[in-house]
Amino acid sequence: MEMLISELVTRVTFTPDLSILSVIEGSYVQFDGKTSPGVPAPTVRWFKAENKSGIPPMEFTDGSQISIHPNISGTISSLQIIPRRNDSGIVIYCTAMNNFTEVESQRRVSLDVMCTCPIVITNNTRKEWPSF
């Protein structure tokens, strides 16, 4: 008789090791998650949450690339996104799950998206500001 052995996932680590990540709008950003060992191999899911109450976290599905490499020594997953200006302030984290046990990354990274605002000079006219 064959016996099935299972090992519950206990943690998922998250990099970069920052609480706030400053990025330039439109630039490529990658986050990595690695789980503890598990049997079966844990699955990793990526989420973004807004700092507004009442808005539930959303799972990353569209507009992002997720790669997952399952292994009994731990699943490695990467999330690749290109942040937009309105992503500033969102919090990114991941979860790992196997055998109906789910753990959340202890670290959450808040995005600070800086805009690359173009400076437009229309002419060389000097503008005089009123003095008070």
LOBAKOL-606863 format. One record per residue (C-alpha): x, y, z; residue in three letters. Coordinates in steps of 0.05 Angstrom, whole numbers, padded with zeros to 5 digits, always signed. Example, Ala and Ser with C-alpha at 12.3 -4.5 7.8 and 13.67 -1.06 7.14 Angstrom:
<rs>
+00246-00090+00156Ala+00273-00021+00143Ser
</rs>
This chain:
<rs>
+00000+00000+00000Met+00028+00068-00020Glu+00025+00124+00030Met+00018+00196+00007Leu+00061+00245+00045Ile+00043+00318+00047Ser+00082+00378+00074Glu+00045+00443+00087Leu+00074+00508+00062Val+00094+00551+00122Thr+00120+00616+00091Arg+00131+00657+00028Val+00187+00707+00025Thr+00182+00769-00018Phe+00235+00812-00051Thr+00254+00868-00059Pro+00268+00877+00015Asp+00235+00946+00019Leu+00171+00974+00048Ser+00167+01029-00005Ile+00194+01022-00075Leu+00202+01085-00117Ser+00197+01072-00191Val+00190+01114-00254Ile+00124+01109-00290Glu+00129+01062-00349Gly+00192+01027-00324Ser+00196+00952-00316Tyr+00192+00926-00244Val+00200+00854-00219Gln+00179+00824-00153Phe+00200+00754-00131Asp+00169+00705-00082Gly+00197+00640-00056Lys+00158+00591-00014Thr+00180+00542+00039Ser+00181+00470+00016Pro+00114+00436+00007Gly+00083+00373-00020Val+00048+00382-00066Pro+00088+00442-00092Ala+00056+00507-00067Pro+00022+00555-00115Thr+00037+00629-00111Val-00013+00684-00124Arg+00002+00759-00130Trp-00043+00815-00104Phe-00048+00890-00104Lys-00086+00928-00051Ala-00104+01001-00046Glu-00097+01039+00019Asn-00171+01056+00018Lys-00217+01021+00065Ser-00272+00979+00034Gly-00234+00962-00030Ile-00214+00889-00030Pro-00146+00867-00057Pro-00144+00848-00130Met-00105+00789-00158Glu-00056+00806-00214Phe-00082+00775-00278Thr-00082+00825-00335Asp-00025+00870-00354Gly+00027+00831-00316Ser+00072+00772-00329Gln+00077+00718-00276Ile+00126+00661-00279Ser+00122+00602-00231Ile+00173+00547-00221His+00144+00495-00174Pro+00191+00449-00137Asn+00185+00407-00074Ile+00241+00449-00044Ser+00198+00511-00053Gly+00161+00547-00109Thr+00194+00608-00139Ile+00149+00660-00173Ser+00163+00727-00206Ser+00114+00783-00220Leu+00134+00833-00274Gln+00094+00897-00282Ile+00100+00965-00315Ile+00070+01014-00265Pro+00026+01072-00286Arg+00019+01138-00248Arg-00048+01116-00217Asn-00012+01055-00187Asp+00023+01101-00138Ser+00004+01080-00067Gly-00017+01009-00083Ile+00012+00954-00040Val+00037+00890-00071Ile+00042+00823-00036Tyr+00037+00749-00050Cys+00007+00686-00020Thr+00028+00613-00023Ala-00021+00555-00019Met-00021+00479-00017Asn-00069+00428+00013Asn-00119+00484+00030Phe-00067+00519+00073Thr-00052+00591+00052Glu+00002+00637+00079Val+00013+00710+00062Glu+00080+00744+00053Ser+00100+00781+00116Gln+00127+00838+00073Arg+00084+00883+00031Arg+00115+00934-00016Val+00082+01001-00028Ser+00094+01032-00097Leu+00114+01104-00104Asp+00106+01118-00179Val+00143+01179-00202Met+00120+01212-00266Cys+00165+01229-00324Thr+00132+01294-00339Cys+00159+01328-00402Pro+00179+01401-00397Ile+00152+01439-00456Val+00182+01505-00475Ile+00138+01541-00526Thr+00180+01603-00537Asn+00235+01643-00504Asn+00190+01698-00479Thr+00204+01717-00408Arg+00143+01722-00364Lys+00142+01775-00310Glu+00106+01756-00247Trp+00071+01812-00209Pro+00106+01834-00146Ser+00066+01849-00083Phe
</rs>
